[in-house]
Amino acid sequence: MRYSDTERRERFALARAFGTSDLTKAEYCRQHGLSANSLDHWIREIAKAERETVEASFFEIQMTDGPTAVLQPRRPDLEVELPLGVKLRFFGTAVVK
């Protein structure tokens, strides 16, 4: 069965709320008109969505270390300053596939 974005958000919210409720699965399902199988399905969907988010947050970059990088200092294309004064500097372009 296909769900609209609104229906998916509603079911995600119900499944997340179960995790913070003090009810048993049977009581929660009865109160919200869900079957236990349906609740389990949406809990798995949440876990899947969270894994995909984490996996999509990282990508591989290839580093090259050659005399050009050392002999010709230049301004970085991107500089990120982290807490405690740590700076990350990126030179060149990265292609995300």
C-alpha positions in Angstrom: 0.0 0.0 0.0 1.3 3.4 -0.9 1.0 6.2 1.7 0.9 9.9 1.1 3.6 12.0 2.7 1.1 13.1 5.3 0.1 9.6 6.2 3.8 8.5 6.4 4.5 11.4 8.8 1.5 10.5 10.9 2.5 6.9 11.2 6.1 7.8 11.9 4.9 10.1 14.7 2.7 7.3 16.1 5.6 4.8 16.1 8.0 7.3 17.7 5.4 8.2 20.3 5.1 4.5 21.2 8.8 4.5 22.2 8.2 7.2 24.8 4.9 5.9 26.1 4.5 3.8 29.2 2.0 1.6 27.5 2.4 -2.0 26.3 2.4 -2.6 22.6 -1.1 -4.1 22.8 -2.5 -1.2 24.8 -0.9 1.4 22.6 -2.1 -0.3 19.4 -5.6 -0.6 20.9 -5.7 3.1 21.8 -4.5 4.3 18.4 -6.3 1.8 16.2 -3.2 0.0 15.0 -2.3 -3.6 14.6 0.9 -4.8 16.3 2.3 -5.8 12.9 1.6 -2.3 11.5 3.4 -0.7 14.5 6.3 -3.0 14.1 6.5 -2.1 10.4 6.6 1.7 11.1 9.2 1.2 13.8 11.4 -0.7 11.2 10.7 2.1 8.7 12.0 4.7 11.2 15.2 2.7 11.8 15.7 2.3 8.0 15.2 6.1 7.4 17.7 6.9 10.2 20.3 4.5 8.7 19.8 6.0 5.3 20.3 9.5 6.7 23.5 8.5 8.5 24.8 6.7 5.4 24.0 9.6 3.2 25.8 12.0 5.5 29.3 10.7 4.6 31.0 10.4 1.3 34.5 9.3 0.3 37.1 11.8 -0.7 40.4 11.0 -2.3 43.4 12.9 -1.0 46.5 13.6 -3.2 49.7 14.7 -1.7 52.1 16.1 -4.2 54.8 18.8 -4.6 52.2 21.1 -6.1 50.2 21.3 -2.9 53.3 22.0 -0.9 55.1 24.4 -3.2 52.1 26.6 -4.2 50.3 27.6 -1.1 46.9 29.2 -1.8 43.7 30.1 -0.1 41.4 27.1 0.6 38.2 26.7 -1.3 36.4 25.9 2.0 37.5 26.4 5.6 35.5 25.1 8.5 36.4 26.2 12.0 35.4 23.7 14.7 35.1 24.3 18.5 38.4 24.5 20.4 40.0 26.3 17.4 40.4 23.3 15.1 40.3 24.4 11.4 39.7 22.2 8.4 40.8 23.5 5.1 39.7 22.1 1.7 41.5 22.8 -1.5 40.2 21.9 -5.0 36.8 20.5 -5.8 35.1 17.3 -4.7 32.7 15.3 -6.8 30.0 13.6 -4.8 28.5 10.6 -6.6 
